[in-house]
Amino acid sequence: MIHAYAAKTAGGKLEPFEYEPDPLKDEEVEINVEYCGICHSDLSMLNNEWGISQYPLVPGHEVVGTVAAIGDRVKTVKVGQRVGLGWYSHSCMHCEWCMSGNHNLCLKAESTIVARHGGFADKVRAHEQWAVPLPQDIDPAKVGPLFCGGITVFNPIVQFDIKPTDRVGVIGIGGLGHIALQFLRAWGCNVTAFSTNPDKEAEARKLGAKDFVNSRDPQALEKLASSFDMIISTVNADLDWGTYINALRPKGRLHFVGVVPSAIQAHAFSLIAGQKTLSGSPLGSPQTIARMLDFAVRHNIEPIIETFPFSQVNEAIAHLEAGKARYRLVLKN
């Protein structure tokens, strides 16, 4: 029997919930949950903002724990080994995307919390490939948010061959942005933080930003025309995207990892004239996650977290919903 916390209706409180799992599959692992981060995507799923939630819903896709049981054909992890699990829990392993190492692009990839029960529980299950072993020198209490927020901002650095000589902007200094600043500084980039909150300037610079721009100041944005090789948007808000496209150098890229609520408006001429690109990316493959964890250990990169016991899961959700999280929340069993 698995003991979890579930919401029975959209926007409902999380309540104790038990369920009997199916027999363990041949390539599946069962994880004893030690820690589980709370992501804004959990909140979106709880409120059915994307129209794909099924109830009772057990959120949780930033899991850290030890392997409790393995299927008969599991070869990549052992019982007792500490692993992490993120947004994806399974992919087909035989399509062109999985076979090319792009498991996160598999058209049959399964989310940890869509149509199945996630990590707000004492146990959770996943395909062995998505249960990524943790490096020995990483802090298990803090690493959970890297399995969603971290890989979300690390993946585009790898996918688009960001160079140490590049100038990169990060829009939004929150759960994703504060990790992006650390990765990009360690990568060697010249990093600029964009934020509507000027009070975050000192911390943004400490985390890795060389420059800080108040994104409510149109004159400050105009002065940055043709400045950046890449701008990564981590926010879930509609902005004047034309201003940021104007801030790109020729061949520059405006890349979205935050889910903005409305259609992205852009004039084709500004893209054509500078051969600029709009793009987005979903998390990363197990291989890229492992690469990110190794990079984080080497450069002492970790998310800034607040910790709650699982018994206070509703208080933690309310803390996130009120915009008070600094910067990621982690539940502890």
Order of alpha helices (4+ residues) and beta strands (2+ residues): beta-beta-beta-alpha-beta-beta-beta-alpha-beta-beta-beta-alpha-alpha-beta-alpha-beta-alpha-beta-alpha-beta-alpha-beta-alpha-beta-alpha-beta-alpha-beta
